Amino acid sequence: MDEKLKDPDVLLVKEKNSNELKAVSGLNADGTPKTTLPKAENNPDFLKINKHSNVLENFFTNFMRQTKEPTRFEFFKAPLEKVEEVARKLQEAFTNPDKPENKDMLDMHRVEPKEHIQEQAQEQPQSQSSN
């Protein structure tokens, strides 16, 4: 069980009008993702996520509530120990996203904000609905 905590993923983001992939480090005051380059030396700044944490759900809940244009961003995840390699491969895949192997690569690492917000809503107690 502790192994999962030792191997977190890093949340990556790409703006729709750009092919540049960056690592998420938090949220700006306007609700947009605060970012840094996905390089090993920036590791302390990365928003790290794992299966046993609500960090991702909390991030997306705040992101959707605060940002004015949530569809302007696409999110991906990469293993912390391979973040540079995966970010490089994803950047290459952005050049031709309809190519089957590129589409598979993007889909494998894609993170959908709405799915994580729904997960959080389902985990909350449903005691209010039985009144």
Stockholm file with secondary structure:
# STOCKHOLM 1.0

chainA/1-131         MDEKLKDPDVLLVKEKNSNELKAVSGLNADGTPKTTLPKAENNPDFLKINKHSNVLENFFTNFMRQTKEPTRFEFFKAPLEKVEEVARKLQEAFTNPDKPENKDMLDMHRVEPKEHIQEQAQEQPQSQSSN
#=GR chainA/1-131 SS CHHHHHSCEEEEEEETTCCCEEEEEEECTTSCEEEECCCGGGGGGSCEECTTCSHHHHHHHHHHHHCSCGGGEEEEEEEGGGHHHHHHHHHHHHTSTTSHHHHHHHHHHEECHHHHHHHHHHHSCCGGGGC
#=GC SS_cons         CHHHHHSCEEEEEEETTCCCEEEEEEECTTSCEEEECCCGGGGGGSCEECTTCSHHHHHHHHHHHHCSCGGGEEEEEEEGGGHHHHHHHHHHHHTSTTSHHHHHHHHHHEECHHHHHHHHHHHSCCGGGGC
//
